[in-house]
Amino acid sequence: MQQDEQPEYRPVVFRDRSAGYAFLTRSTATSDRTIEWDDGVTYPVVDVEISSESHPFYTGKARTVDSEGRIAAFERRFGEKG
């Protein structure tokens, strides 16, 4: 890419609507919507479906899959081939 074709890198707010969490960072993402941040400045806002505030891995609400039960069912159905 040539220098004059680089996207603009500017402050953007990412907002996780499900968790009610937003954070200000720099990005090349664009949006027509804006939000007034705590510092009184208006920034473009990008809504995301999931963030570290709502992702099960980060919140500690991750489910564990019973993989042993699935393996046993597979072996019962198809037998052990060795």
DSSP file (Angstrom, degrees, kcal/mol; ACC not computed):
  #  RESIDUE AA STRUCTURE BP1 BP2  ACC     N-H-->O    O-->H-N    N-H-->O    O-->H-N    TCO  KAPPA ALPHA  PHI   PSI    X-CA   Y-CA   Z-CA
    1    1 A M              0   0    0      0, 0.0     2,-0.2     0, 0.0     5,-0.1   0.000 360.0 360.0 360.0 140.3    0.0    0.0    0.0
    2    2 A Q    >   -     0   0    0      1,-0.1     3,-1.8     3,-0.0     4,-0.2  -0.502 360.0-111.1 -83.6 157.8    1.2    3.4   -0.8
    3    3 A Q  G >  S+     0   0    0      1,-0.3     3,-1.3     2,-0.2    -1,-0.1   0.845 115.4  55.3 -59.2 -38.3    1.4    6.1    2.0
    4    4 A D  G 3  S+     0   0    0      1,-0.2    -1,-0.3     0, 0.0    -2,-0.0   0.543 103.6  57.8 -76.0  -4.1   -1.4    8.2    0.6
    5    5 A E  G <  S+     0   0    0     -3,-1.8    -1,-0.2     2,-0.1    -2,-0.2   0.314  76.4 121.0-104.5   6.2   -3.8    5.2    0.7
    6    6 A Q    <   -     0   0    0     -3,-1.3     3,-0.1    -4,-0.2     2,-0.1  -0.467  67.4-114.8 -71.1 138.7   -3.5    4.4    4.4
    7    7 A P        -     0   0    0      0, 0.0     2,-0.3     0, 0.0    -1,-0.1  -0.382  39.2 -93.2 -70.3 155.1   -6.7    4.5    6.4
    8    8 A E        -     0   0    0     20,-0.2     2,-0.7    -2,-0.1    19,-0.0  -0.515  33.3-150.5 -72.0 131.5   -7.0    7.2    9.0
    9    9 A Y        +     0   0    0     -2,-0.3    19,-0.2    -3,-0.1    -1,-0.1  -0.915  37.6 143.1-105.6 111.0   -5.9    6.0   12.5
   10   10 A R  E     -A   27   0A   0     17,-2.4    17,-2.8    -2,-0.7     2,-0.2  -0.879  55.0 -69.2-145.0 169.4   -7.9    7.9   15.1
   11   11 A P  E     +A   26   0A   0      0, 0.0     2,-0.3     0, 0.0    15,-0.3  -0.453  52.9 174.4 -66.2 135.4   -9.6    7.6   18.5
   12   12 A V  E     -A   25   0A   0     13,-3.5    13,-2.6    -2,-0.2     2,-0.5  -0.992  27.1-132.8-141.9 143.8  -12.8    5.4   18.4
   13   13 A V  E     -Ab  24  45A   0     31,-2.7    33,-2.9    -2,-0.3     2,-0.5  -0.879  15.3-157.9 -98.6 127.6  -15.1    4.2   21.2
   14   14 A F  E     -Ab  23  46A   0      9,-2.6     9,-2.3    -2,-0.5     2,-0.5  -0.920  13.0-164.9-102.9 130.0  -16.0    0.5   21.1
   15   15 A R  E     -Ab  22  47A   0     31,-2.6    33,-2.7    -2,-0.5     2,-0.9  -0.966  17.5-156.0-125.4 124.8  -19.2   -0.3   23.0
   16   16 A D  E  >> -Ab  21  48A   0      5,-3.4     5,-1.7    -2,-0.5     4,-1.3  -0.861  11.9-169.6 -94.5 103.6  -20.5   -3.7   24.1
   17   17 A R  T  45S+     0   0    0     31,-0.9    -1,-0.2    -2,-0.9    32,-0.1   0.820  80.5  56.8 -67.8 -32.1  -24.2   -3.1   24.3
   18   18 A S  T  45S+     0   0    0     30,-0.4    -1,-0.2     1,-0.2    31,-0.1   0.824 117.7  32.5 -71.2 -29.6  -24.9   -6.4   26.1
   19   19 A A  T  45S-     0   0    0     -3,-0.4    -1,-0.2     2,-0.2    -2,-0.2   0.531 102.8-124.3-102.5  -8.4  -22.6   -5.7   29.0
   20   20 A G  T  <5 +     0   0    0     -4,-1.3     2,-0.4     1,-0.2    -3,-0.2   0.874  66.2 136.5  66.5  36.4  -23.0   -1.9   29.1
   21   21 A Y  E   < +A   16   0A   0     -5,-1.7    -5,-3.4     2,-0.0     2,-0.3  -0.935  28.0 174.3-121.9 138.0  -19.2   -1.5   28.7
   22   22 A A  E     -A   15   0A   0     -2,-0.4     2,-0.3    -7,-0.2    -7,-0.2  -0.991   5.9-172.1-141.0 149.0  -17.4    0.9   26.5
   23   23 A F  E     -A   14   0A   0     -9,-2.3    -9,-2.6    -2,-0.3     2,-0.5  -0.998  19.9-130.4-143.7 148.0  -13.7    1.8   26.0
   24   24 A L  E     +A   13   0A   0     -2,-0.3     2,-0.3   -11,-0.2   -11,-0.2  -0.826  41.9 141.9 -98.7 128.5  -11.8    4.4   24.1
   25   25 A T  E     -A   12   0A   0    -13,-2.6   -13,-3.5    -2,-0.5     2,-0.4  -0.850  50.3 -91.1-148.2-177.3   -8.9    3.3   21.9
   26   26 A R  E     +A   11   0A   0    -15,-0.3     2,-0.3    -2,-0.3   -17,-0.1  -0.874  53.2 146.8-106.3 140.8   -7.3    4.1   18.5
   27   27 A S  E     -A   10   0A   0    -17,-2.8   -17,-2.4    -2,-0.4   -14,-0.0  -0.971  55.5-124.4-160.3 167.8   -8.5    2.3   15.4
   28   28 A T  S    S+     0   0    0     -2,-0.3   -20,-0.2   -19,-0.2   -19,-0.1   0.384  73.0 120.4 -98.0  -0.6   -9.0    2.5   11.7
   29   29 A A        -     0   0    0    -19,-0.1     2,-0.3   -22,-0.1   -19,-0.1  -0.317  51.3-150.6 -63.3 146.5  -12.7    1.4   12.2
   30   30 A T        +     0   0    0    -18,-0.0     2,-0.3    15,-0.0     3,-0.1  -0.849  18.4 172.6-121.0 157.5  -15.3    3.8   11.0
   31   31 A S        -     0   0    0     -2,-0.3    15,-0.1     1,-0.1    -2,-0.0  -0.972  33.5-143.6-159.6 147.6  -18.8    4.6   12.0
   32   32 A D  S    S+     0   0    0     -2,-0.3     2,-0.2    12,-0.1    -1,-0.1   0.684  83.6  83.0 -83.8 -20.1  -21.6    7.1   11.3
   33   33 A R        -     0   0    0     12,-0.4    12,-2.0    -3,-0.1     2,-0.3  -0.553  63.2-164.9 -86.1 150.3  -22.7    7.1   14.9
   34   34 A T  E     -C   44   0B   0     10,-0.3     2,-0.3    -2,-0.2     8,-0.1  -0.875   8.0-162.3-131.0 163.7  -21.0    9.2   17.6
   35   35 A I  E     -C   43   0B   0      8,-2.6     8,-2.8    -2,-0.3     2,-0.6  -0.994  24.1-122.3-144.7 143.7  -20.9    9.3   21.3
   36   36 A E  E     -C   42   0B   0     -2,-0.3     6,-0.2     6,-0.2     2,-0.1  -0.807  35.4-149.4 -88.0 121.7  -19.8   12.0   23.8
   37   37 A W    >   -     0   0    0      4,-2.7     3,-2.2    -2,-0.6    -1,-0.0  -0.244  30.8 -91.7 -85.6 174.2  -17.1   10.5   26.0
   38   38 A D  T 3  S+     0   0    0      1,-0.3    -1,-0.1     2,-0.1    -2,-0.0   0.749 123.6  60.6 -59.4 -26.1  -16.3   11.4   29.6
   39   39 A D  T 3  S-     0   0    0      2,-0.2    -1,-0.3     1,-0.0     3,-0.1   0.432 117.9-109.6 -84.8   2.8  -13.8   14.0   28.5
   40   40 A G  S <  S+     0   0    0     -3,-2.2     2,-0.3     1,-0.3    -2,-0.1   0.418  80.0 123.6  87.8  -1.9  -16.5   16.0   26.7
   41   41 A V        -     0   0    0     -5,-0.0    -4,-2.7     1,-0.0     2,-0.5  -0.706  61.0-126.6 -94.0 144.2  -15.2   15.1   23.2
   42   42 A T  E     +C   36   0B   0     -2,-0.3    -6,-0.2    -6,-0.2    -8,-0.0  -0.800  33.0 178.2 -93.1 128.1  -17.4   13.4   20.6
   43   43 A Y  E     -C   35   0B   0     -8,-2.8    -8,-2.6    -2,-0.5   -31,-0.1  -0.883  36.1 -97.7-124.5 154.8  -15.9   10.3   19.1
   44   44 A P  E     -C   34   0B   0      0, 0.0   -31,-2.7     0, 0.0     2,-0.4  -0.486  41.4-145.7 -66.0 145.2  -17.2    7.7   16.5
   45   45 A V  E     -b   13   0A   0    -12,-2.0     2,-0.5   -33,-0.2   -12,-0.4  -0.959  11.7-163.1-121.1 134.0  -18.7    4.7   18.3
   46   46 A V  E     -b   14   0A   0    -33,-2.9   -31,-2.6    -2,-0.4     2,-0.4  -0.970  15.1-143.9-114.8 120.3  -18.6    1.1   17.0
   47   47 A D  E     -b   15   0A   0     -2,-0.5     2,-0.3   -33,-0.2   -31,-0.2  -0.700  18.7-169.2 -85.2 132.2  -21.0   -1.4   18.6
   48   48 A V  E     -b   16   0A   0    -33,-2.7   -31,-0.9    -2,-0.4   -30,-0.4  -0.869  25.1-137.3-119.9 154.9  -19.7   -4.9   19.1
   49   49 A E  S    S+     0   0    0     -2,-0.3     2,-0.3     1,-0.2   -31,-0.2   0.784  86.1  16.5 -80.8 -28.1  -21.6   -8.0   20.1
   50   50 A I        +     0   0    0    -32,-0.1     2,-0.2   -33,-0.1    -1,-0.2  -0.999  61.4 164.4-149.3 144.2  -19.0   -9.3   22.6
   51   51 A S    >>  -     0   0    0     -2,-0.3     4,-2.0    -3,-0.1     3,-1.2  -0.787  59.1 -77.7-142.7-173.1  -16.0   -8.0   24.5
   52   52 A S  T 34 S+     0   0    0      1,-0.2     6,-0.0    -2,-0.2    -2,-0.0   0.728 127.1  60.1 -65.6 -19.7  -13.9   -9.1   27.4
   53   53 A E  T 34 S+     0   0    0      1,-0.1    -1,-0.2   -32,-0.0    -3,-0.0   0.706 118.7  25.3 -79.6 -20.4  -16.7   -7.9   29.7
   54   54 A S  T <4 S+     0   0    0     -3,-1.2    -2,-0.2   -33,-0.0    -1,-0.1   0.505  91.1 109.3-121.8  -7.7  -19.3  -10.3   28.3
   55   55 A H    >X  -     0   0    0     -4,-2.0     4,-2.0     1,-0.1     3,-0.6  -0.554  67.1-134.4 -74.2 131.6  -17.3  -13.2   26.9
   56   56 A P  H 3>>S+     0   0    0      0, 0.0     4,-1.1     0, 0.0     5,-1.0   0.811 102.2  58.6 -57.2 -32.8  -17.7  -16.4   28.9
   57   57 A F  H 345S+     0   0    0      1,-0.2     5,-0.2     2,-0.2     3,-0.1   0.913 113.3  37.3 -63.7 -41.9  -13.9  -17.1   29.0
   58   58 A Y  H <45S+     0   0    0     -3,-0.6    -1,-0.2     1,-0.2    -6,-0.1   0.769 116.1  51.9 -82.4 -27.0  -13.1  -13.8   30.6
   59   59 A T  H  <5S-     0   0    0     -4,-2.0    -1,-0.2     1,-0.0    -2,-0.2   0.601 107.5-119.9 -86.6 -10.8  -16.2  -13.6   32.9
   60   60 A G  T  <5S+     0   0    0     -4,-1.1    -3,-0.2    -5,-0.2    -2,-0.1   0.608  85.2 111.3  83.2  12.1  -15.6  -17.1   34.4
   61   61 A K      < +     0   0    0     -5,-1.0    -4,-0.2    -6,-0.2     2,-0.1   0.002  40.4 141.2-105.7  27.4  -18.9  -18.4   33.2
   62   62 A A        -     0   0    0     -6,-0.7     2,-0.3    -5,-0.2    -7,-0.0  -0.436  48.0-129.1 -71.6 142.7  -17.5  -20.8   30.6
   63   63 A R        -     0   0    0     -2,-0.1     2,-0.5     0, 0.0    -1,-0.1  -0.666  13.1-136.8 -88.3 145.8  -19.1  -24.1   30.1
   64   64 A T        -     0   0    0     -2,-0.3     2,-0.4     2,-0.0     0, 0.0  -0.892  17.5-134.0-102.3 136.2  -17.1  -27.3   30.2
   65   65 A V        -     0   0    0     -2,-0.5     2,-2.0     1,-0.1     3,-0.2  -0.718  14.1-125.6 -91.3 135.9  -18.0  -29.9   27.6
   66   66 A D     >  +     0   0    0     -2,-0.4     4,-1.2     1,-0.2     3,-0.1  -0.557  42.6 163.6 -79.0  79.5  -18.3  -33.5   28.6
   67   67 A S  H  >  +     0   0    0     -2,-2.0     4,-2.2     1,-0.2    -1,-0.2   0.808  67.6  61.2 -72.4 -29.0  -15.8  -34.9   26.1
   68   68 A E  H  > S+     0   0    0      1,-0.2     4,-2.5    -3,-0.2    -1,-0.2   0.907 102.7  51.4 -64.8 -40.6  -15.4  -38.2   27.9
   69   69 A G  H  > S+     0   0    0      1,-0.2     4,-2.0     2,-0.2    -1,-0.2   0.877 110.4  48.7 -62.7 -38.4  -19.1  -39.0   27.4
   70   70 A R  H  X S+     0   0    0     -4,-1.2     4,-2.1     2,-0.2    -1,-0.2   0.892 111.5  48.9 -69.6 -40.3  -18.9  -38.2   23.7
   71   71 A I  H  X S+     0   0    0     -4,-2.2     4,-2.6     2,-0.2    -2,-0.2   0.928 111.2  49.8 -65.6 -43.9  -15.8  -40.4   23.2
   72   72 A A  H  X S+     0   0    0     -4,-2.5     4,-2.3     1,-0.2    -2,-0.2   0.900 110.7  49.9 -61.8 -41.3  -17.4  -43.3   25.1
   73   73 A A  H  X S+     0   0    0     -4,-2.0     4,-2.0     2,-0.2    -1,-0.2   0.896 110.8  50.0 -64.4 -39.5  -20.5  -43.1   23.0
   74   74 A F  H  X S+     0   0    0     -4,-2.1     4,-2.8     1,-0.2     5,-0.4   0.925 111.3  48.1 -63.6 -45.0  -18.4  -43.0   19.8
   75   75 A E  H  X S+     0   0    0     -4,-2.6     4,-2.1     1,-0.2    -2,-0.2   0.872 111.0  50.9 -66.6 -36.4  -16.5  -46.1   20.9
   76   76 A R  H  < S+     0   0    0     -4,-2.3    -1,-0.2    -5,-0.2    -2,-0.2   0.893 115.4  43.4 -64.2 -39.2  -19.7  -48.0   21.8
   77   77 A R  H  < S+     0   0    0     -4,-2.0    -2,-0.2    -5,-0.2    -1,-0.2   0.914 131.9  18.8 -74.7 -43.0  -21.1  -47.2   18.4
   78   78 A F  H  < S-     0   0    0     -4,-2.8    -3,-0.2    -5,-0.2    -2,-0.2   0.523 101.6-131.2-109.8  -8.0  -18.1  -47.9   16.3
   79   79 A G     <  -     0   0    0     -4,-2.1     2,-0.6    -5,-0.4    -3,-0.1   0.145  36.5 -63.2  75.1 163.0  -16.0  -50.1   18.6
   80   80 A E        -     0   0    0     -4,-0.1     2,-0.6    -5,-0.0    -1,-0.0  -0.736  48.1-163.1 -86.5 125.5  -12.3  -49.6   19.3
   81   81 A K              0   0    0     -2,-0.6    -2,-0.0     1,-0.1    -3,-0.0  -0.935 360.0 360.0-107.6 123.8  -10.2  -50.0   16.2
   82   82 A G              0   0    0     -2,-0.6    -1,-0.1     0, 0.0    -2,-0.0   0.418 360.0 360.0-131.1 360.0   -6.6  -50.6   17.0
